Amino acid sequence: MPEYRFRLAIPAAQYLAYYEGAAHQVVVMLASGQRLQFPADALRPFVLRDGVHGEFVLRVDENNKLQAIERVGD
């Protein structure tokens, strides 16, 4: 199962746009220079009072469908 590792630092005020539905996708730049796009609601379990911060791993199936996302570090 392919996986992608990336860091996020989304302040609470910025994540509010995702939460309210004004933005539906999160786009991150991987260390390899690739762009990774995934649904913003996948981050809801990780939202804290100060936003979403940390290092994450996102796993997809062979059709690039999101299977899991987890925080692996701060």
C-alpha positions in Angstrom: 0.0 0.0 0.0 1.6 3.3 -1.1 2.2 5.9 1.7 3.2 9.5 1.8 4.8 11.3 4.7 4.4 15.1 5.2 4.3 17.8 7.8 1.4 20.1 8.4 1.1 23.4 10.2 -2.5 24.7 9.7 -3.5 27.4 12.2 -7.0 27.1 13.7 -8.3 30.2 11.8 -7.1 28.7 8.4 -8.6 25.3 9.2 -11.9 26.9 9.9 -12.3 27.5 6.1 -12.1 23.7 5.7 -14.4 23.0 8.6 -17.1 25.4 7.3 -16.9 23.9 3.8 -15.3 26.8 2.0 -12.4 24.6 1.1 -12.7 20.9 0.5 -9.2 19.7 -0.4 -5.8 20.0 1.3 -2.8 20.2 -0.9 0.7 19.5 0.6 4.1 19.4 -1.0 6.1 16.2 -0.3 9.9 16.2 0.2 10.2 14.7 -3.2 8.6 17.8 -4.8 5.3 16.0 -5.5 2.0 17.5 -4.7 -0.5 15.5 -2.7 -4.2 16.4 -2.5 -6.7 14.8 -0.2 -10.1 15.6 1.4 -9.9 18.1 4.2 -12.3 16.2 6.3 -9.7 13.4 6.7 -7.9 15.8 9.1 -10.9 16.3 11.5 -9.6 13.7 14.1 -6.4 15.7 14.4 -7.8 19.2 14.8 -6.8 20.8 18.2 -7.5 24.3 19.5 -4.4 25.6 17.7 -5.2 23.9 14.4 -3.6 20.9 12.8 0.1 20.4 13.3 2.6 17.6 13.1 4.0 14.9 10.8 1.5 12.6 9.1 1.5 9.4 7.0 -1.3 9.0 4.4 -1.9 5.6 2.9 -3.7 4.9 -0.4 -4.8 1.8 -2.2 -3.6 0.7 -5.6 -6.3 3.1 -7.1 -5.0 6.0 -5.1 -8.1 6.0 -2.8 -7.4 7.2 0.7 -7.2 4.3 3.1 -5.8 5.9 6.3 -4.1 8.9 7.7 -2.3 9.0 11.0 -0.1 11.4 13.0 3.4 10.0 13.5 5.1 12.9 15.1 5.0 16.5 16.2 
